[in-house]
Amino acid sequence: MSDDILHRHRTVWQQKPVLRRLYEDWYREIVAWLVPGRTVELGGGTGNLKEYVPTVCCTDVVMLPWLNVVADAQRLPFQSESLGNLVLFDALHHIENVTLFFDEAQRALRVGGRIVVMDPYISWASWPIYRWLHSEPVDCLEDPLVFKPQRADRVPFDANQAIATTLFERNQPQFHSRYPRLAVQHIRRMACAAYPLSGGFDHPSLLPQWMVMPMLRLEPMLERLGHLLAFRMLIVIERQP
Ligand SMILES: C[S@@+](CC[C@H](N)C(=O)[O-])C[C@H]1O[C@@H](n2cnc3c(N)ncnc32)[C@H](O)[C@@H]1O
């Protein structure tokens, strides 16, 4: 089932230039935040980060031919303080217990190493779209810092799209007191117009190719209203001594 979704996403990626153009900017921004050291992608799925970071170790809970290692973000198969960067693109909201992931990230990253997360952002504009037009649930009431008993019937695409928004807005003080050595360096609320119009991986695009660049030029202005309009959130966290 998860393999089928990832194979379908890879086909859409190859056939939808609008989507590739939007992701290109996001991957380039992620690359700009990386620090020297080994880079591991968790929940790598389609493996697209490799186009921008050819040396990345691309991992997922499911094995696919283009991935390097099978790894659950909650139990990382890497030595302590051995990694420079952990990248999660649309993966954080699929992790059952994010506290297990942050415990592991804190252990596996070297001092100065980074976690770079791109995830859905729940704004006034994105909530109805994610809630009614996307198959994954949005539960803004869940506290991601509370441990959940692990479900035997869980599948990799089970999710709560509100996880990043809750964790890095409402629960940021709690995150900080629980992980004082994981310092949030940067938060950007982004992807206000072109991305929703592109239809993502699941819907047809309403954005003709010729409108992509003009729309992208508008994005910085729209981002000033990110709390109201954004569909994505970029979070950069740095491991402190
Ligand atoms: C929406 S896909 C994103 C794939 C890819 N990063 C992309 O942007 O196309 C989410 C991925 O997270 C993976 N995943 C789910 N639970 C995970 C876990 N506990 N640890 C690591 N990856 C997980 C899924 O298998 C899936 O490939």
Ligand as a Chemical Component Dictionary entry (heavy atoms), coordinates in Angstrom:
data_LIG
# 
_chem_comp.id                   LIG 
_chem_comp.type                 NON-POLYMER 
_chem_comp.pdbx_formal_charge   0 
_chem_comp.three_letter_code    LIG 
# 
loop_
_chem_comp_atom.comp_id 
_chem_comp_atom.atom_id 
_chem_comp_atom.alt_atom_id 
_chem_comp_atom.type_symbol 
_chem_comp_atom.charge 
_chem_comp_atom.model_Cartn_x 
_chem_comp_atom.model_Cartn_y 
_chem_comp_atom.model_Cartn_z 
_chem_comp_atom.pdbx_ordinal 
LIG C1  C1  C 0  4.484  11.853 2.372  1  
LIG S1  S1  S 1  5.809  10.727 2.269  2  
LIG C2  C2  C 0  7.132  11.832 1.916  3  
LIG C3  C3  C 0  8.157  11.191 1.051  4  
LIG C4  C4  C 0  9.255  12.132 0.530  5  
LIG N1  N1  N 0  9.995  12.733 1.612  6  
LIG C5  C5  C 0  8.691  13.165 -0.400 7  
LIG O1  O1  O 0  8.698  14.350 -0.059 8  
LIG O2  O2  O -1 8.225  12.791 -1.460 9  
LIG C6  C6  C 0  6.101  10.297 3.963  10 
LIG C7  C7  C 0  7.133  9.216  4.152  11 
LIG O3  O3  O 0  7.368  8.988  5.555  12 
LIG C8  C8  C 0  7.610  7.617  5.743  13 
LIG N2  N2  N 0  7.448  7.263  7.159  14 
LIG C9  C9  C 0  6.321  6.973  7.847  15 
LIG N3  N3  N 0  6.598  6.677  9.129  16 
LIG C10 C10 C 0  7.937  6.782  9.267  17 
LIG C11 C11 C 0  8.840  6.570  10.358 18 
LIG N4  N4  N 0  8.405  6.207  11.573 19 
LIG N5  N5  N 0  10.159 6.733  10.134 20 
LIG C12 C12 C 0  10.623 7.106  8.904  21 
LIG N6  N6  N 0  9.814  7.320  7.850  22 
LIG C13 C13 C 0  8.490  7.158  8.013  23 
LIG C14 C14 C 0  6.621  6.940  4.800  24 
LIG O4  O4  O 0  6.975  5.622  4.490  25 
LIG C15 C15 C 0  6.681  7.870  3.593  26 
LIG O5  O5  O 0  7.626  7.453  2.639  27 
# 
loop_
_chem_comp_bond.comp_id 
_chem_comp_bond.atom_id_1 
_chem_comp_bond.atom_id_2 
_chem_comp_bond.value_order 
_chem_comp_bond.pdbx_ordinal 
LIG C1  S1  SING 1  
LIG S1  C2  SING 2  
LIG S1  C6  SING 3  
LIG C2  C3  SING 4  
LIG C3  C4  SING 5  
LIG C4  N1  SING 6  
LIG C4  C5  SING 7  
LIG C5  O1  DOUB 8  
LIG C5  O2  SING 9  
LIG C6  C7  SING 10 
LIG C7  O3  SING 11 
LIG C7  C15 SING 12 
LIG O3  C8  SING 13 
LIG C8  N2  SING 14 
LIG C8  C14 SING 15 
LIG N2  C9  SING 16 
LIG N2  C13 SING 17 
LIG C9  N3  DOUB 18 
LIG N3  C10 SING 19 
LIG C10 C11 SING 20 
LIG C10 C13 DOUB 21 
LIG C11 N4  SING 22 
LIG C11 N5  DOUB 23 
LIG N5  C12 SING 24 
LIG C12 N6  DOUB 25 
LIG N6  C13 SING 26 
LIG C14 O4  SING 27 
LIG C14 C15 SING 28 
LIG C15 O5  SING 29 
# 
